[in-house]
Amino acid sequence: MIFAQTTNETGGLMNTFIMIGLALVFFYFILWRPEQKRRKAAEKMRGALKKGDRVTAMGIVGKIDRIQDQTIVLKNVDGSKIEILKAAITDVQPASSDEKTED
């Protein structure tokens, strides 16, 4: 009887470890890995910024006027300028060759 009881407890403990392992694998492939890919793509996009690109940051749309270490200066439609963090940029539309010649 004692032997049967310890075998049952060991099997229950092993099932618990298996379920925890499966949960960790699930979280890795469903949550963490795609987030890492999105983060790398965003960093690559922000690293390729250049003057004249049209960007969107927190709903603000403008053209890049100056690029600094951690921030960029955007020129808005009315000519005003605003400084924002590079990390806030969500979308980049590269400047066409026609737009580059206008500036």
N, C-alpha and C positions, 0 to 999 in steps of 0.2 A: 503494500500500500504506500509506504513512504517513497519508494522508488518511482511509482507511477505519478505521484504528486509532483516530485521534482522535475521529472521529464516534461510534464504539462506546463509548469512554470517556465522552463527553459524555452519551450516552443513558443509560448506567448511573448516572451521577451524578444526572441528572434523575429517574430512577426512584426513587433513594434519597430525594431531597427530597420527592417525591410520597408515598412510603410514610410518611415522618416526619410530613408534613402530615396525612395520613389518620389516623395514630395520635393526633396531638394533638386532632383533631376528635372522634375516638372517645372519648378520655379526658374531654374537656370535656362531651360530652352524656351519657355513661354514669356518670361519677364526680363531677366537680366541680359541675356544675349542680344535680343532685339534692341534693347535700350542702349547697349554698348555700340551697336552698329549705327543707330541714329545719332548718338553723340559724336562718333568719329566722322560721320558724314557732315554734321553741322560744323565741326572744327575745320574740316577740309574746306567747306564753303566759306567760312569766315577767314581762313588763311589766304584764300584766293581773291580777296576784295581788292579793287583798284579804283582809282579816281574816275568818276563818271558813271559808275555802276548805280543802278536804281535799286534801293533796298527798302524793305519793310521791317520796322521794329516797333512792337507794341502798338500797331495800328498807325504809326507815323510813316509816311512814304516820302522819300526824298532821294536826291543824288548825292553821292559821296563827294565832298569837297576836299577833305583832308583826312588822312589816316594817321593815328597815333598808336602808341603801344597797346593800351587797353580800351581806347575810345576811338570814335570816328566823328567827324563833323559833317552833318547833312545839310544840304542846301534845299530849302523848301521851294514850292512853286512861287511864292510871293517874294523870294529872294532872301528871306530871313535864314539864319543858320542856327542849328541846334546840335549840341554835343550829346552823344549817346554811347552807351557801353557796347562793345562788339558782341558780347554775350546775349544782348537783347535782340539781335538781328535774326529774323525768322525766314526771310526770303530775299534772294538776290536775283536781279535780272541784269545780266551783263550789258554794258554800254555797247551800242552798235557803232560801226565806224563813222556813220554820219553824225552821231551825237558827239563823238570825240573831237571832230573837227570844229564844231560850234563853240566849244569851251575854250 
